[in-house]
């Protein structure tokens, strides 16, 4: 079952590659805006962006400017959408794997009945 799930998960993820790259580009763009408005290094801003986008939010870095706060909220929303897409991908992969295993079970049963 796990091998079937992984196969279908990767297949669906490949089809959604453009969407995943768009989410990544938005997070990186948000990091650039945070770096510029909050006057922090890009590495710190990128860390902040991913922590915010993944909805973890450790709180060790916090935006001070209004633009930084708006961008942070937008990155949080992007993170929620990203999480939803990953969960939907996992659900669809599970459905495909389950159907595949059931059809294989029926084929085995049909062969044993012959």
C-alpha positions as CSV (number, residue, x, y, z in Angstrom):
1,X,0.0,0.0,0.0
2,X,2.8,2.4,0.9
3,X,4.6,1.9,-2.4
4,X,1.3,2.5,-4.3
5,X,0.7,5.6,-2.3
6,X,4.2,7.0,-2.9
7,X,3.9,6.3,-6.6
8,X,0.6,8.1,-6.9
9,X,1.7,11.0,-4.6
10,X,4.8,11.6,-6.7
11,X,2.8,11.3,-9.9
12,X,0.2,13.9,-8.8
13,X,3.0,16.1,-7.3
14,X,4.7,16.1,-10.7
15,X,1.5,17.2,-12.4
16,X,1.2,20.1,-9.8
17,X,4.9,21.0,-10.2
18,X,4.0,24.5,-11.7
19,X,1.7,25.2,-8.7
20,X,4.4,24.2,-6.2
21,X,7.0,26.4,-8.0
22,X,4.5,29.3,-7.9
23,X,4.2,28.9,-4.1
24,X,7.9,28.7,-3.8
25,X,8.3,31.9,-5.9
26,X,5.7,33.7,-3.8
27,X,7.5,32.8,-0.6
28,X,10.9,33.9,-2.1
29,X,9.3,37.2,-3.3
30,X,7.9,37.7,0.2
31,X,11.3,37.2,1.6
32,X,12.7,39.8,-0.7
33,X,10.1,42.3,0.4
34,X,10.7,41.5,4.1
35,X,14.5,41.9,3.6
36,X,14.0,45.3,2.0
37,X,11.3,46.7,4.3
38,X,12.6,45.2,7.6
39,X,16.2,45.9,6.8
40,X,17.4,42.3,7.5
41,X,19.6,40.0,5.6
42,X,17.9,38.0,2.8
43,X,18.8,34.7,4.6
44,X,17.0,35.8,7.8
45,X,14.0,37.0,5.7
46,X,13.9,33.7,3.8
47,X,13.9,31.8,7.1
48,X,11.1,34.0,8.4
49,X,9.2,33.6,5.2
50,X,9.3,29.8,5.3
51,X,8.5,29.6,9.0
52,X,5.6,31.9,8.4
53,X,4.5,30.1,5.2
54,X,4.6,26.8,7.0
55,X,2.4,28.3,9.7
56,X,5.0,27.4,12.4
57,X,5.8,31.0,13.4
58,X,8.5,30.6,16.1
59,X,8.3,34.3,16.9
60,X,12.1,34.8,17.0
61,X,11.8,37.3,14.0
62,X,8.8,39.6,13.8
63,X,8.0,42.3,11.3
64,X,7.9,45.9,12.5
65,X,6.7,47.8,9.5
66,X,3.2,47.8,8.2
67,X,4.3,46.5,4.8
68,X,6.2,43.7,6.5
69,X,3.2,42.7,8.6
70,X,0.9,42.7,5.5
71,X,3.4,40.6,3.6
72,X,3.6,38.2,6.6
73,X,-0.1,37.7,6.6
74,X,-0.1,37.1,2.9
75,X,2.7,34.5,3.3
76,X,0.7,32.8,6.0
77,X,-2.3,32.6,3.7
78,X,0.0,31.2,0.9
79,X,1.2,28.7,3.4
80,X,-2.3,27.6,4.2
81,X,-3.1,27.1,0.5
82,X,0.2,25.2,0.1
83,X,-0.7,22.9,3.0
84,X,-4.2,22.4,1.5
85,X,-2.7,21.4,-1.8
86,X,-0.3,18.9,-0.2
87,X,-3.2,17.4,1.9
88,X,-5.4,17.2,-1.2
89,X,-2.6,15.5,-3.1
90,X,-2.2,13.0,-0.3
91,X,-5.9,12.3,-0.2
92,X,-6.0,11.7,-4.0
93,X,-2.9,9.5,-3.9
94,X,-4.5,7.4,-1.1
95,X,-7.7,7.1,-3.1
96,X,-5.8,6.0,-6.2
97,X,-3.6,3.5,-4.2
98,X,-6.7,2.1,-2.5
99,X,-8.5,1.6,-5.9
100,X,-5.4,0.0,-7.4
101,X,-5.1,-2.4,-4.5
102,X,-8.8,-3.3,-4.7
103,X,-8.6,-4.0,-8.4
104,X,-5.5,-6.2,-7.9
105,X,-7.3,-8.1,-5.2
106,X,-10.3,-8.7,-7.5
107,X,-8.0,-9.9,-10.3
108,X,-6.3,-12.4,-7.9
109,X,-9.7,-13.5,-6.7
110,X,-11.0,-14.0,-10.2
111,X,-7.9,-16.0,-11.1
112,X,-8.3,-18.3,-8.1
113,X,-12.0,-18.9,-9.0
114,X,-11.1,-20.1,-12.5
